[in-house]
């Protein structure tokens, strides 16, 4: 299974999550708001996710080889997570769920707790 296929399984398991082709690739949304964007713009597969306030800096500071500030949305607190190599899918799942909770309406976000 490719990294994007595995990411798709994680994202679409969330309440009311949908997939929509945008920006030349898939995006994962809840009520038409993006919570995860797989990208390969620099030749490496990654996913861009919404991070909680301060989360972007913390993740990048902890492991700058795996996390990065993505273009276009990085200034809004999003973080990039590299999926090439052997990612920790448990960690990726938790980061996707956090991003979803930040984007989803409260009722749906509470359903994950």
N, C-alpha and C positions, 0 to 999 in steps of 0.2 A: 504494500500500500504506500503510495507517495505521501509526502508530508502534507500536501494540500488536501488529499483525500482524508487523511487522518484528522486534519484540522476541521474539515467539513463535517465529519462525524461528531466532533466535539461541539461545534457551533450549532448544528441543526438539532442537537438533543436538548437545547435550551427552549423554554416556553416561548411559543410564537416566533421563533427565529426563522428567518427566510434567507435565501441566497438570491442575489441580484448581480448581474454582470454590469460593472461600471469601471471606468478608468482602465479598460483593457483587461480586466480580470474579475474574478468573483469578489463580492463583498458580502458580509454577513450582517444582517440587520434585525432589529426588533422594532416593529411599528415604523418601518422605513428609515430608521436611524442606524447608522453604521456603528457596530461595536468591534468588528474584526475585518482586517483587509490583508489577505495574503499578497505578497509582492515578491518580485524577483528582478527589480530594476537594476541592481548592481551585479546580477549574475548569481546571487546567492538567495535562496528561498528564505523568506522571513514572513512574519505577520506583524502588522501594526495594530496596537491596542490602546484603548483609553486607559490611562493610569490615574490613580488617586493623587491628590495634591502631594507633591514631594516624592511620589513613587518613581517617577521617571529618573530623577537624580539618584535616588537610592539604588535602583537596579543597575543603571549604567555605571555608577561608582563601584558597585560590588563585582561586576563582571563585564567590562567594556568590550570583550570579544564576543559576547553573546547578546548584549543589549545595546541599543543605539537610539539616538534621537532622529526620528524619521523626517525627511523633508515634508514640507507643506503642512503637516499636522503636529510636528514636534513642539512647536512654540505654544501649542494649545494643551500640552501635557501628555500627548500620546507617546508611547514607547515602542520601538521595534524589537522583535525577538527573533533571532536567527534560528531557522529550522533545519539548516543543512547539517550534515554530520549526524550525531546521535542526540537529538534533543531529549530533555527530561519531559516526557509527555504528561506526567502528573503535574509538574510545575506549569507547563503550557496550559493545561486544562484549568488550573486555578486562576491563572492570569486572564484567560478568556472569560471565565465566570465573573471575575472582578470587573472587567471591562463591560460585560453585559449588565451587571448590577448598576454601574455608573450611568448607563445609557437608557436602560429600560424604565418604563413607568414603575412607580413604587410598588404597586400591587404585584407586578410580575417579578420585580427584584426581590421582594420578600419571599416569593415562592421558592427561591433558591436557598434560603437560610435554614 
